[in-house]
Amino acid sequence: MNRHLLLLALCQGLFLTNNVVFIAINGLVGLALAPAGWLATLPVTGYVVGAALSAPLVAKVQRRLGRKRSFQIGLSVAAASAALCALAISSRQFWMLVAATMIAGFYSANAARYRFAGPELVAPAHKEKAISLVLAGGILGAFIGPNLASATRDWFAVPFAGAYVALIGVALLSLLALSFIQFPEHRAPAPGEGSGRPLAEIARQPVFIVAVAAGALGYGVMNLLMAATPLAMQQCQHPFDRAALVLEWHVLGMFVPGFFTGHLIKRFGALPIMGVGVLLNLACVLVALSGVDLMQFLIALTALGVGWNFLFTGATTLFTTVYRPEERNKAQGAMDMCVFATMAFTSFASGALVTTQGWALLNMGSLVPLTLVALALAWLALQRRPSLAR
């Protein structure tokens, strides 16, 4: 852990603060403003749709301008979009809120690259730990996000408008921290300079397929259940402060393991750790189906967070082995686009399902992508066995 990696982890924590506040309030604000209840999580969907659409653009910007400049542009967009969200909720404009969260997706697509930038700040032998430690910075979001949403809820006459205003300050603080990070010197590509193998060729590798599938579907399941939690708890007559507590423990589960996940991956390999992540996700579903008391929400969402950490950190580490340095931007952009597209679908589906079909059916539906991830991991393990035997 050096100073630059520590500051990048801080930026990750502030990014997760933004995300947790969005998850905590956007569904509830959407429910209050939407013309129909099943559209409640559309502002959450707008955020990840914006990120999915921005992923290829971010890849081009980072190739042309470098990590730091792209991250700075993303944070400027974060501050502007938070201000637009505050204006939308104050004027009770649902579609303006959806548009503002889509714009904020450009920030999300940039900040998703923090985990890939971490290994560039350390020696190659420590890349697993760097990825894990950057993700561990999200612990900050676990503490600040839910409490910020609760503390700023009644700053203004319109509930939650203050939370969006507070996110402007979060973005500016992250912009300040980023200014002190020294990334490796960036060299803009010369006109006509190649960027390695075609993306189609890179994507045909079994490791690429499994890493992207595990990262996207693992994130999708997590997003499906997390985005629905505030709505489900409201339906079960739990007050907002309890939903904030559950989200706090969920985000702790997502990022506390970051302090040791890298060590586990280095010792046991990415695939076994990802397999444990699948099992923890299954445990989450079983607990969630056992009842709707506070403790069951708390245990289920905490297990979901830890399972996501193991799956996503493992998938990211695995993914760094499939591309050459000159191919990193387009390869990383492809993975993030798949992740965000899956999140877009699940965030919309979560609101539609939890408001029309209920919390139990939502959890049972998540077993389908989890089964696909388990099969993908088993397939890659079998693919690798003959080469290991030789």
N, C-alpha and C positions, 0 to 999 in steps of 0.2 A: 504494500500500500504506500504509494508516494503521494505527494501533494496534489499532483494533477489528477490522479485517479480518485483521490478523496473528493476533490471538487466536482468531478464528473458524477460520482455517486450522490453528491448533494443535489446536482441538477436532476438526477433520476428521482430523488426523493421529492423534489418540488414538482416534477412532472406527475408523479403519482398523487401528490396532493391535489393537483388539478383534476386528475382522473377520478379520484375517490369522491371529490365534491360533485363532479358531474354525475357519477353513478348515484350518489345519495339523493340528489335533488332533481335531476332532469326528468326522471320518471314521474315524480310527484308533481312537479311544475307542469309537465306535459299532461297529466291526468286532469289538472285544474283548467288548462287552457284548450285542450284538444276538442275538436267537434264531436269525437266519439272516443269512448274509453279504450278501445283496442288500439288506438293511435298513441297511447300514453308514452311509450318508450321510443317514439319516433325521434325526439331530440337526441337520445342516446344513439340511435341508429344513424342519425345524421353525422354525428361525430366520427363514427368508424367508417361510414361511406366516404366522408371527406378524406379520411386517412388512406383508404384504399385507392381512391382516385389520385391522391397526391403522391403515393409511393413511387411511381415511375418518374414523376417530376423531381422529387427529392433526389433520386438516383442521379439524374442529369445535373442538378444543381451541385451536388457534392462532387461529382466528377469534374465539373467546370470550376467551381469556386472553393472546394475543400470542405472539410468537416466543420470548422469553426464558423465560417461565414454562413453556411447553410443553417447551422444551429441557431445563430443569432437572428437570421430572418424568421425562422420558425417561432422563436420566442416573441418577436415583435408582432407576429400574427396572433399569438396567444393572447397578448394584452389587448389588441384591437378587438378580437372576437369576443373576449369576456365583456368588454364595454358594450358591444352590440347585444349580447345576451341580456345584460342589465336593462338596456333600453327596450328590448323586446318584451321582457316580463313586466316592466313598468307600464307599458302601453297595451299589455295583454294581446300581443300579436304572436300567435302560435307559430305561423309559418316563418316569421322573421326569426324566431328562436331556433327553428330547425335549420334555417339558412346559416345562422351564426355558428351553430355547432358544426355544420359542414365545413365552414371556413376554418374553424379551430382544428379540424382534422389535419390540416397542413402541419400544424405544430406537432400533433401526435405522430405523424409519419416521420418527422425529423427526430423527435425524441426517442422513437423506437430504435434508432441507430446508435444510441448511447452504448448499448450492450456490445455492439460491434466495434465501437471506437475504443472501448476499454483496453482490449488486448494490444492496441497500437501504442499504448502508453507504458507498456511493461516489456520485459524480455519474452521471447516466444515460448519459453518453457513454462511461463506462468499464465498462459492465455485462459485456461479453465477457471483459475482463481480470479482473474481480472473480470471475466464475464459475470461470475457469481457475485463478486463484491460490488460491481456496479448495480446489479439487480438488487442487492441487499440495501442499497440506498433508499429503496422504496419504503423501508421501515418508517422513514420520516413521514411519508404520506399516510401511513397507518395511524399515526398519532395526530398529525395536524389536520388531515382531510375531514374525518367525521366531526371532530371538535370545531373546526372552522365552520363547517356547514351549520352546526347547532348554534354556535356563538353569534354568527352573523345573520341568522334567519330573520330576526326582527329588527335589523338595523334601520330599515325603511318601512314605509307603510305597506308596501307589497312584500309578502313573505318570500324570502330567499333572494330578493334583488341584491341585498348586501353581500351575499356569498359570491355572486359574480363580480361585484366591485372588488372584493378581497382578492379574487384570482388575478386581477390586474397587478396588484402588488406582488403576488407570488411569481408571476412571469418576470417582472422587473428585477426581483431578487435573484432569480435564476440567471438572468442576463448579466448581472453583475458578477456572479460566481464564474460564469463561463468566460468572462473577459480575462480571468487570471489563469486559464488553462492553456498550456502550450502544447498544441498537437504537433505531430511530425510535419515537417515542411511540405506544403502542397505544391505540386507541379502541374499546371494546367496542361491537358493533352494538346499536342501540336495538331494542326489541321491535317486530317487524313490519317492520324495515328490510330492503329488498331486497338481493340479492347479485348483481345483474346478470342476464345472459342465462341461460336454462336450460343445464345441462351438455350436453344433447343437441344444442343449437344450436351451442355452442362446438366440440363434437367432430366436427361435420360439415365443418369447415374442412379443406381438403387439407393445410395445414401442420400442423395438430393430428395428423392421421392419420399422416403421415410421421414427425414428430418422436417420437411415442409408439412407432410401430413400430420405428424405428431405435434408440431408447433401450432399449426392452424386449428386442428380439431381440439387439441388440449386447451388452447385459448378460447375456442368457441364454446366448449362446455362450461368453462369457468365463467365466461361472459353471460351465457344463457342463464345460469343460476344466480350469478351476482346481480345482474340488472333487474331480475325479477324479485329479489329478496325484499327491498323496501316496499314494493307493492303487495307482496304476499303477506308481509308482517302487518301492513296496514289492514288488509282484509281479515287477518286473525286478531284484530283489535290491539295490537302492540303499539305503544306510542313511538314517536319518531326517535326519541333518545335511545330506545332499545335497538332500533334498526341501525342507528349510528354505532352503537356498541358492537353489534354483530359484524358490521362492515370493518370496524377497527380491528377486531380479532382475525377477520378474514385476510385483511391486508398484511397483518403481522405474520400470518401463516404463509402468505405469498413471499415475504422478503426476509424474515429472520433466518430461514435456512440458507440464505445466500452466504452467510459467513462460513458455512461448511460444505455446501453442495459441491463447490469446485474441488475440494479435497476428496470427497466421495467419488466424483467422476474420475479424477486422476487415479484413484486407487482401484476402483471396481470397473470403470468403463462407463460410457454414456448409456448404452442399452439397458443394463441392469437397473440403473437409477431411474431411467424413464419407465421401466416396468413397475417399479415401486410407486411411481407417480400415478400410473393407471389404477393400481390397487387402492391408493388413497382416494382417488376420485370415486371408485366404486363404494368405498366406505362412506363417503359423503352422501351418496344417493340412498344407501340403506338407512342411515341415520335420519335423513330428511323424510323418508317415507314412514318412519316410526312415529311421527307426531309433529305438532306445530307449537310446542312450548318453546320458551326462550332458549332453554338449554339445548334443545335439539337443533334449532337454527344456529346457535353458537358453535356447537361441535361440528355440525355438517359443513358450515362455511369455513371453519378453521382447517378442517381436513381438505376441503376443496383448494384452499390457498396453498397448503404444503404440496399437494399433488400437482398443482399447476407449476410450482417452482421446480420440482424435480423434472417434470416433462419439458418445460420450456427451456430451462438452463441446459438440460441434456440435448435437446433438439438444436439449440443455438451452437453448442460446442461441436456437435456432430456436423452441423452445416458448414462450419469454418474449414472443413477438410475437403470440400467439393470444388472449390474455385481457386484460381491463381490470383495473385495480387492485382493484376490489371483487370480482372473480371469481377472484383468484389462489388462494385456499385450496382451493376445490373443483376448479379446473383442475389445480393441482399435485398434489392428492390423487388425482385420476383417473390422472394419468401415473404416479405412484409405485405405485399399486395395480396397474397393468398391468405395470410393471417387476418388482415383487415377485412377482406371480403367475407370471410367466414364469420368474423365478429359482427359485421353489418347484418348478416342474415339472422344470427342468433339473438342480437339485441332487439331486433324488431319482433322476432318470433317469441321472445320471452314475454314481452308486453301483451301480445295477442293471445298467447296460450294461458298465461297466468290469470288474465282477466276474463277469459271465456271458458277455459277447461280446468283451471286450478293448479295448485302447487304440486300435487302428487303426479299428475300426468306429465307435467313439465320435467320432473325428475326421471320418470320412467323413460321418457323420450331421449334423455341424455345418454342412456345406455347404448344406443345405436352407434354414435361416434366413438364412444369409449371402446366398444368391441372392435371397431375398425382400426383404432390405434394399436390395440393389443395384437391384432392379426398382422399389422404392418411391422411391428417390432419383432414378432416371431419370424416373419418372412426374411427380414434383413439378417437376423441371427443365423438362419439356415443358409442364406447366401454367403455369409462370411465364414461358415464352418469349414468348407473345403479348403479355402485359402489358408486358414489357421492350421489345418492339419498338415499342409505342405510345409 
